[in-house]
Amino acid sequence: MSSTLDKPRFEYRGLTVPYIALWEHEHITHPRLNFVRAPGGVARLGYVGEKPRDRDRRGVLYIRENSAQGRGIPDFPRMHSVRQREAQRRLLCQVCGVSARKMHQGRTLFLMGSAEGRRPIREGERSTAPPLCPPCALESASSCRRLRQGLAAAWVEKAIAWGVSGIPYHPDTIQALTEDRVEVAYDDPHIRFTLAYYQVNELRGVSPVSMEELRAFV
């Protein structure tokens, strides 16, 4: 398990800056896209001058974003692509960056919210939001404006890598098919022609938990 010394902690105006948050000097670059041959000979979307770190372990192409964590002003609502993917894959707390895996009876805590209020987290729900450790969940619930307007929490037995959130491209013209990100499953043929921003996990074995129960747990 990771220790708290593994990840730097940052504060801004008295608020803890989440590990996955984007910072002012972190930007997406836009290498020219083309088609390349994947192992096995099938075509897929790629970069001119592609680097191994441009793809995830399943071979999906990701946006290229520099790392400048802690520099400038944090953009709290937005996520850094690489740190988000790391937190989703390793089930790290999205706030402190320490392992949040199996913290209560073999289960991991997830928290979701929206400005319109929040229904309970449902079985099989998909999310780009990584988990949290209970102390960071309570801190976020009180300090995050979006969560104060409505949230739901749940203990989850399994968070399965389902796919990505990104922009699909036409397999013949390399033209974007949408302006906004969409979710594309790993087993969808369009995944080969999708430029991913974030990893999407599917939540299984969902047990809703209240903030009162979390406070008692901590």
N, C-alpha and C positions, 0 to 999 in steps of 0.2 A: 504494500500500500504506500502511496505517495505521502511524504511528510509535508508540513506547511512550509518547509524551507525550499521546496521544489519550485514554487510559483511565487513571483513577486506580488506584493499587495500594493494597490494604489488607492488614494483617496482624492476626491475633488469636492471642494466646498463642504467638507464634513461628511460626504457620502462615499461609501465604498464603491469603487469602480469594478464592475464584474470582469472576471478573467476574459470572457468572450467579447467584451465590448470593443467597438471600433474607436480608434483614436484619430485625432485631427490629421496627423501626418501619415496615415495609412490609406493608400489609394489603390484602386484597381488599374492595372495597365491592360492594354488591348493589343496583344500580338496578332498578326494576321492569321486568319483561320484558313485551313485547307483540309483536304481529305488525306488520311494516311491509312496504311494497312496494319490491322491488328494481327497478333499471332493467330494463325489459321487462315490469313489472307482476306478476311472480311474488311470492308471499308468502315472507317469511323472518323469522326470529327477530330481535328488536331490543330496544333500551332505550327507555324513556320519557325524552326529553331526550338522545337519542343524539348522540355527538360523532364527527367523522371518524376520530379515532385509536382508536375502539373496534373498528374492523375492520382486517383485514390487506388486502394488495393484491388479494386475490381476493374480498374482500367478506365473509369469515367473521367472525362476531361473537366477540370475545375478552372474557375477564374484565377488569374494571377494577381496576387495582392501582396504588397510589401509588408514587412513587420516593423512597426515603430511604436510598440506598446509603451505607454507612459509618457509619450511626447505630445505636447500640445493639450488640447481640450478633448475630453472623452465625449463620444456620441452615444449616450446610454442606450437608446432603443435599437441601434444597429449592431450587427454581429460581424466580427472578423472571420472570414471564411475558414482559414486554417485552424484557428483556435476552436471555432464551433465544431468543425469536423473531428478534431482531436477529442473534444469533450463528449461528443456523441459516441465515438468509437470506443473510448476508454471509460465512459460513464463517469466523467469528472464533474464536480460541482461547477456550474456555470459562473458562480461568483468568486469562490476562492481557488478553484482549480485543483483541489484535492479530490481524491477518489470519493465518490458518493455511492459506490456500489454496495448493495446488500447491507444497508445500515440498520435495518430492523427486520428480524425474522427472515433474513434472506431476500429482502425487498429493497427497492430503490425509490427515492422520493422524487416526484415530479410536481411542478406547479405551473398553472396556466392562468392567464387573465386577459381581459379586454375592457375597452372603455364602455362597452354596452352591458357589462355584467358577464357572468360566466356560469354556464350549466356545469354539472359534474363531468369530470373526465370519464370517458366511456371506454369500454373494452374494445381493443383494436384501433383506438384513436392514433392518428399519425401526428408527429410534431417535429419541428426543427429546433425546439427548445431543449437543451440538455438538462439533466437532473440537477438537484441541489442537495446539499447536506442540510439537516434540519435547522441548525443555527442560522445559516445563510438564508434559508427559506423564510424564517421569521423576520429577519432583518429586512429582506426584500419586501415582504408583505406590508411592513410599516413605512418603508422609505420610498417605494416605487409608486408613482402616481397612478400608473395604469393598473397595478395590482390592487391599489386602494379602492378603485372603482368597481372591482369585481374579480374574484379569483376562485380557483378550485385546486385542490391538492389531492394526491393519491399516492399510495404505496403501489409499486409495480414489480411484479415478479420477473418479467423479461422485457427488455427494450431491444427489439430486433431491427437491424439495419434493413430498411424497406426500399429505399431509393434516394432520390435527390430532389431538391427544389432548384429549378434552373430554367434556361431558355432553350427550347428545342429548335433545331435548324433543319431546313429542307435538305434531304439527302442527295439532291442533284444540284442545287443552286447555291448552297451555303447562305441562304437568306433566313433570317430569324422568322419563325412561324408565329410568335407572340411578342408583345411588348413587355408583358408582365411575366414573372416567374410562375411556372406551374410545377406540380409534383409529377415525377416520372419514376415508375417502379424499376428496380434492377432487372426484372424479367420482361420489361417492355422493350421491343425491338428499337424504339425511338431513343433509348438510352445511349446508343452509340453515337447519336447525332445531337446530344444535349450538352450544353455548356452549364455545368453545375455551379451553384453558389453555396448551397448548404446540404448537409446530409439529413435525411428524414428517417426517423425511427418510428416503428410501430410498437405500441404499448400493449403488453399482454399480462393477464393476471392482475387486473386493476381493482384496487380497494380504496374507495374514497376515504379521506381523512380530514377532519376539521382543524382549524387553527388552534382551537382549545386543546385538542388531543395532541397536536404537535408541541404546544407549550409544555404540556405535562410530560411529554417524552424527553424534551431537552432538559 
